[in-house]
Structures are given as C-alpha cells and as structure tokens.
Amino acid sequence: MNQHRPATRHTYRRNAPRQAPCPQGGMPGRRKQRLTRTVRGIAYGCVLLVHVTTAEYRARCGCWKTFRTQVEGVEPKAHSTNQVRAAVLDRLLDDHRSLERILAALRRDFWLELSTGFVYDCLRWQVGRCDHAAYRAWALQECSGTLCLDEIHLGRFTLLLATDPLHDFPVAFALVSANDGDHRARFLGQLRDHGLHPRVVITDGSPLYPSLLGVLWPQAEHQLCVFHALKDIHAHILAAVRLWLKSRRRRGGRRRGRRGRPRKQQPAARRRERGLKEQATFVSKHRFLVVQRRDRLGPRQQRWLAELLEYVPSLRVLRRFIDDVHRLLERAQTPEQARHRYEALRADPEYGESPDLAPALRLLAPAAFAKLTAFLRSPVGQRQRTNNHVERMNRQLRHDEKVR
C-alpha cells in the first residue's frame, strides 16, 4: 500500500421529503425529523465518503407509530454502500481469493479497512437476495429422492447444506447464526413445507437428526453414514493398540545397570529389551493394518499383518471383529444376510468378553444397525451408504474459504 495520504471525495445522497408513504400501508406520513450519517463508498485510489440524509415520519396508519425512509444502494444501519459489498463478493466468488487477500486488495485499491466478519456479512446479504423460489421449484422437480445432510462452520455462521448424491446438485442451503436443533428444524421444515419428501435421508452420527427426521419425514429411511461409523469403530480399535504400545514401552524402557563387571545374565536381558523395543516400533509403524480392509492388502502388507499379530496375539480378536464389521456393511448382500451376520457378531463370546471391543459394540446397537443397513432396502442402483457427496462439497467450500 502506498504511504502517501489518499485524497478524500464527498458525495451526498438524500431521501427526506416533507411527506413519504408508509412502506407497508402506503398512507403518507408527515416528517418528524431529519437523520444524517456517513458511510464508506468505493472509488479507486481515494477515500469516498457518502453523506446520507433520511428522515423519520409519523405514521397515520396502524402499521407502526413511526417509519423511516432509506436511500437506494445503502442498507439500513450499514457502514458502507452496496457497491463495497459487491466488490467483496466479486473477489471472493469470481476471483476465488482468500479472505486475507480480499481484505488486502480492498485496502490497497480503495483504502477500505474491512474486517473478516464483514466478508461473512456480505455472503449473508447475497444469500438474502437470491431467487430461492425458482431454484427451489427446479430442485423439487429434479430431486432423486435421496438427500444428504451436513453442516460447515464459516466464521460466526454455520452453513446448513442438503444435496442430492444421485443427480449431483445442492438441493438447499441456509446460512444460520448457530448450529443447533432449532435452526436445523426450521431449515428442514421449510424443505418439507415446500413439497420435498425424500425416500432416504443420509446423515452423520449427529444426535440432533434422528428425532427431527422422525417428525418431519416419518416415512423416509434414515441412513447413518457408513464412513463415519467405520471411522468411529476404527478409532476404538486403534486406541486398544495404543494401550498395548504404552504398556510394552514401559516394560522395554531403559533400566539402570549395576556397578561393576556385568554378569552373564545381563547381555541376554539387554537382547530381550532390544527385542521388545523393536516389536513396539514395528507395531507402531504398521498399526493401521489392524483396521484396513482385507481386500486392499497387498502381499507385503499381508506379511506385515501376520508378523504384527504374531507379536501381539491379543489383537487377533480385534482383527477378526473388524473383518466381520466390514462384511456386515458391504453392498453385495441382502437385508436377511446382514441380519444373520449381525446376530452372529453379537453372539460371539470372544467379542463380548473383550473390554477393548465394548465401545465398538455400543456403536453397533440394534437401533444403529437398522440405520446403518438402510441402504440395503433401496434399489441396487440407488444404494448410497455415505454422505460423502455433501462432505466433498463442504471440503470445496472450506478450501475456497480458508486462508491459503
């Protein structure tokens, strides 16, 4: 940014006649007082100050006691004109600039000192100007009946997003101030009131969705995201591996030797100690093999897995449990086959006796299992197990929004 003092320009905008019509009733009211304020405009290389004059009027109708006029291009209570908001959105949506680069460009070219929160306010302002009715009618006509739901945090706001994974388009969105049940109920309730009645709704493991979906769309299948469920189960299995590593490293830690000439037993103890450390290092490096799918293991990884299970025999039960879970959630099966596999998994005595598997078994409760396998009750060509479609869209939004 140049160090010289910028030039200052002044413009004047006025909308304060003696009488003005009521914005709602239309009956003219008499002017009570004039109101003046100064906002920032946009002009290249200088500071543009826009002096706005409006007025407050006594209402003669029953709409309200008083009302105020506004100047076109300046929002009520705004500190800048709509041209400044448009400049922010152009650099964000058309030029794909990050937040910091947007603020730096406007500071350099127009001497505007804007905040990050103002950029999000511009997004919310633009959302309010969108023609939602036309897009909503098109989305209702093109929707396949499968809906993915998710949310993403954007600064002070939360973006609620609903997408169609089969026809690959966003169905609806809402920029809200808080990620809570009330805003989600209002967002999904508006979709239902406008005529959207999906057959399948896919969500992650958020506890806010099940009861809400049961009220809004009781006839729809609620599919829990298989990806998120497997991720949580894998986390519990890997936590058990970390506990083993912690105990093994404690046993294989450095010990303080005695003074004097070493005895004959000490070299053997050192070799055993070194072997424990090497085993712990190997298990730590290849612990991901405990939860990886069998069909994705190459010959070398299969040898590593066999060696890992030889070092830690207690992990064989966890590995067998993971194999059963992967078979339980695969696509190529019928609902009856999934039910038989689930009953066999719950009845296995080794799984029930293992304390490491207790958290994972709680994630596979009967109610959760019914929602995890809801995709099996859909036609084969429409089986969607995850909400990855909306997750990918959220990642793209996050990539465009974050500071790079």
Beta strands, then each sheet from edge to edge (+ up, - down):
strand 1: 7-14
strand 2: 19-21
strand 3: 28-40
strand 4: 46-58
strand 5: 66-68
strand 6: 146-154
strand 7: 157-164
strand 8: 169-176
strand 9: 200-203
strand 10: 221-224
sheet 1: 1+ 4+ 3- 2+
sheet 2: 1+ 4+ 5-
sheet 3: 8+ 7- 6+ 9+ 10+
end
